[in-house]
Amino acid sequence: MLWTEILSGDFEAAVEKSKGVCGLVVGCVEHHGKHLPLGQDVYHAAGVAERAAEKEPIVLFPHQYFGEKQGAGEFKGTIIFSSKLLFDILDESCKEMARNGFKKIILINGHGGNNAMLNNFARSVLHDKNEYMVFVYNSSKSWPKALDILEMIDNGQRDYFPELTDEDIALLKNYAENCTTKGHGCLMETAMTLGCRPDLVDLSRVNDVDGRSVHYMDHITKAGFYTPFGWMSDYPNSLSSDCHDGNNERIGRSVLKYATDKMAEAFKIIKEDTACEAYLKQWLKKQ
């Protein structure tokens, strides 16, 4: 259920149907090579979340396109907000969800660069001793790996992926065996957008830039240090991908189906859970 599409007179019923669970997709606006849209991290996360929320009803707050992108200003089209503003937007959004009756809030993350920020934000909510809970769910946790699909097929679940051809399965096998770089604009991420928004993908540009690491900061990261320049210096084309030829909408729809089912299962766990709410009450008494 999209918050903005609920009729005013039906809102209380939507809260009840969702068991007080509201989700917020958080992405960013950034480059993923040359073949994917700038809003990629919202489109693929929202594409799964909206379908999962139909299978396991929760309410989805208006999607947030603004995420952690400090330092990526060399790519035109990137939107960079201050960390303080991002925290303020998240804080006020959660307070509005809570004010409207939602006590369980899921931040559905579509951008790897948001991980630390969203985890930190979820902890910061404890400062005000709120009576609502914030959970962080990385949408990529719902995605299948190529090996997951191949194992399901080998284990007699071929019917779960009725659209995949023998050629598609061979492509996934080649990807699983030979891919050395993935995670940002790669075959599986591209497949997610081919599944939910194929009109925004241009596969003719998939090889326009090199997606392999140049290993510029390997000596720093291997020594155990974190540096905000690490990923961007190693992948100067804002793409982390190889072996992505041959992708298509059949693979996209198959990956989207799998991800939708997995995310719906995650929503159900939060809806039915009572342990977190019980612990919150105990914790509040101790503060």
C-alpha positions in Angstrom: 0.0 0.0 0.0 1.5 3.3 -1.1 0.8 6.0 1.6 0.1 8.6 -1.1 -2.6 6.4 -2.8 -4.6 5.6 0.3 -7.9 7.3 0.4 -8.2 9.6 3.4 -11.1 7.7 4.9 -9.3 4.4 4.6 -6.0 5.4 6.4 -6.9 3.9 9.8 -7.9 0.6 8.1 -4.5 0.6 6.3 -2.7 1.0 9.6 -4.6 -1.9 11.0 -4.1 -4.1 7.9 -0.4 -3.4 8.0 -0.3 -4.2 11.8 1.3 -0.8 12.3 4.3 -1.5 10.0 5.4 1.2 7.6 8.3 1.0 5.2 10.5 3.8 3.7 12.6 3.0 0.7 15.9 5.0 0.9 18.2 5.1 -2.1 20.3 7.8 -3.7 20.8 9.5 -7.0 24.1 8.4 -8.5 25.8 6.8 -11.5 25.9 3.1 -12.1 28.0 3.0 -15.3 26.4 4.3 -18.4 23.5 1.8 -18.8 21.4 2.4 -15.7 19.3 5.4 -14.5 20.5 7.9 -11.9 17.6 6.8 -9.6 18.6 3.2 -9.9 18.9 2.6 -6.1 15.3 3.7 -5.6 13.8 2.0 -8.6 15.1 -1.5 -7.9 14.4 -1.3 -4.1 10.9 0.3 -4.6 10.2 -2.2 -7.4 10.6 -5.1 -5.0 9.1 -3.3 -1.9 5.9 -2.3 -3.7 5.3 -5.8 -4.9 6.2 -7.4 -1.6 3.8 -5.0 0.2 1.0 -6.4 -2.0 1.8 -9.9 -1.0 2.4 -9.1 2.7 0.6 -5.7 3.3 2.5 -2.9 4.8 2.2 0.8 4.1 5.1 2.4 2.1 5.9 6.0 2.9 6.9 8.2 -0.1 10.3 7.0 -1.3 13.5 8.9 -0.4 15.8 9.6 -3.3 18.5 11.3 -1.2 21.3 9.2 0.3 24.9 9.2 1.3 26.9 10.4 -1.7 29.7 12.6 -0.2 32.7 12.9 -2.5 31.0 11.8 -5.8 30.5 15.3 -7.3 32.6 14.5 -10.4 29.6 12.6 -11.9 27.0 15.0 -13.3 23.5 14.3 -12.0 24.6 13.1 -8.6 22.6 14.7 -5.8 24.7 15.3 -2.6 23.0 16.5 0.6 24.8 17.1 3.9 24.7 14.3 6.5 22.9 16.5 8.9 20.1 17.1 6.4 19.8 13.4 5.6 19.4 12.6 9.3 16.9 15.4 9.8 14.8 14.1 6.9 14.9 10.5 8.3 14.1 11.7 11.8 11.1 13.8 10.7 9.8 11.1 8.3 9.9 8.5 11.1 8.2 10.9 13.5 5.4 11.5 10.9 5.0 7.7 10.5 4.7 7.3 14.2 2.3 10.2 14.6 0.0 8.5 12.1 -0.1 5.3 14.0 2.9 3.2 12.9 5.1 1.8 15.7 7.3 -0.4 13.5 9.3 1.4 10.8 11.4 -0.4 8.2 14.1 1.6 6.4 14.4 -0.4 3.1 17.9 0.4 1.9 18.7 0.4 -1.8 22.2 1.9 -1.7 25.3 0.3 -0.2 26.7 3.7 0.7 23.7 4.2 3.1 24.5 1.2 5.3 26.5 2.9 8.0 24.3 6.0 7.9 21.1 4.1 8.3 22.4 1.8 11.0 23.7 4.8 12.9 20.4 6.6 12.4 18.5 3.6 13.8 20.6 3.7 17.0 20.2 7.5 17.2 16.4 7.0 17.6 17.1 5.5 21.0 18.3 8.9 22.3 14.8 10.3 22.5 13.4 7.1 24.0 10.6 6.9 21.4 7.9 4.3 21.6 8.4 3.3 18.0 11.0 1.0 16.6 13.2 1.5 13.5 14.5 -1.5 11.6 17.0 -1.4 8.7 16.6 -3.9 5.8 19.0 -4.0 2.9 17.0 -4.7 -0.2 20.0 -6.7 -1.6 19.4 -9.3 1.1 16.3 -10.3 -0.9 18.2 -10.7 -4.2 19.2 -14.2 -5.4 22.7 -14.9 -6.3 23.2 -16.6 -9.6 24.2 -19.7 -7.7 20.9 -19.6 -5.7 18.9 -19.8 -9.0 21.1 -22.6 -10.4 20.8 -24.6 -7.1 17.1 -24.2 -7.1 16.9 -25.4 -10.7 19.2 -28.4 -10.0 17.1 -29.3 -6.9 13.9 -29.7 -9.0 12.5 -26.1 -8.7 12.8 -25.3 -12.4 9.1 -24.4 -12.5 9.7 -21.4 -10.1 11.5 -19.7 -13.0 9.2 -20.6 -16.0 10.6 -17.7 -18.2 14.2 -18.7 -18.1 15.5 -20.4 -21.2 18.3 -22.9 -21.4 20.4 -20.0 -22.8 19.6 -17.9 -19.8 20.6 -20.7 -17.4 23.9 -21.1 -19.3 24.5 -17.4 -19.0 23.9 -17.5 -15.3 26.2 -20.4 -15.0 29.0 -18.6 -16.9 28.4 -15.5 -14.6 28.6 -17.6 -11.5 31.9 -19.2 -12.6 33.7 -16.3 -14.2 32.5 -13.1 -12.7 35.3 -11.4 -10.7 33.7 -8.0 -10.0 30.1 -7.3 -8.9 28.0 -5.2 -6.6 27.3 -1.9 -8.4 25.6 -1.9 -11.7 26.5 -5.6 -12.2 24.5 -8.3 -14.0 22.2 -9.0 -11.0 21.6 -5.3 -10.1 20.9 -4.6 -13.7 18.5 -7.6 -13.8 16.5 -6.1 -10.9 15.8 -3.0 -12.9 15.2 -5.0 -16.1 12.5 -6.7 -14.1 10.8 -3.7 -12.7 11.7 -0.8 -15.0 13.1 -2.1 -18.3 12.3 1.2 -20.0 15.1 2.8 -18.0 17.9 0.3 -19.0 20.0 0.7 -22.1 22.0 -2.6 -22.5 23.7 -1.2 -25.5 25.8 0.9 -23.2 26.7 -1.8 -20.7 30.3 -2.0 -21.8 30.8 1.8 -22.4 33.1 2.0 -19.3 35.3 -0.5 -17.5 33.8 -1.8 -14.3 36.9 -3.6 -13.0 38.9 -2.3 -10.0 42.1 -0.4 -10.6 43.2 -1.4 -7.0 44.3 2.1 -6.2 43.6 1.8 -2.5 44.2 -1.9 -2.0 47.2 -1.3 0.3 45.0 0.8 2.6 42.0 -1.4 2.8 44.1 -4.6 3.1 45.8 -3.0 6.1 42.4 -2.8 7.8 41.7 0.9 7.3 38.4 2.4 6.2 38.7 5.5 3.9 35.8 7.2 2.2 38.0 7.3 -0.9 38.4 3.5 -1.0 35.6 2.4 -3.3 35.5 5.5 -5.5 39.2 5.4 -6.2 39.2 1.7 -6.9 36.2 2.0 -9.2 36.7 5.4 -10.9 33.8 4.8 -13.4 31.2 4.3 -10.7 30.7 0.7 -11.9 31.7 -2.5 -10.2 30.9 -5.2 -12.8 32.2 -7.6 -15.4 30.7 -10.6 -17.2 27.4 -8.7 -17.7 26.8 -9.4 -21.4 23.6 -11.3 -22.4 21.4 -10.0 -19.6 17.7 -9.7 -20.5 14.2 -9.1 -19.2 13.4 -12.8 -18.6 16.3 -12.9 -16.1 15.1 -9.6 -14.7 11.5 -10.8 -14.1 12.8 -14.1 -12.6 15.1 -12.2 -10.2 12.4 -9.8 -9.3 10.0 -12.7 -8.5 12.5 -14.3 -6.1 13.3 -10.9 -4.4 9.6 -10.1 -4.0 8.9 -13.3 -2.2 12.0 -12.9 0.1 11.1 -9.4 1.0 7.5 -10.3 1.7 8.8 -12.9 4.1 10.9 -10.3 5.8 7.8 -8.0 6.1 5.8 -10.8 7.7 8.5 -11.4 10.3 8.3 -7.8 11.5 4.5 -7.7 11.4 4.2 -10.9 13.5 7.1 -10.2 15.9 6.2 -9.4 19.5 9.7 -9.9 21.1 11.0 -6.5 19.9 8.0 -4.6 21.2 8.2 -6.4 24.6 11.9 -5.6 24.8 11.4 -2.0 24.0 8.9 -1.7 26.9 11.5 -3.3 29.2 14.2 -1.1 27.9 12.2 2.1 28.3 11.5 1.3 32.0 15.2 0.9 32.6 16.2 4.3 31.2 
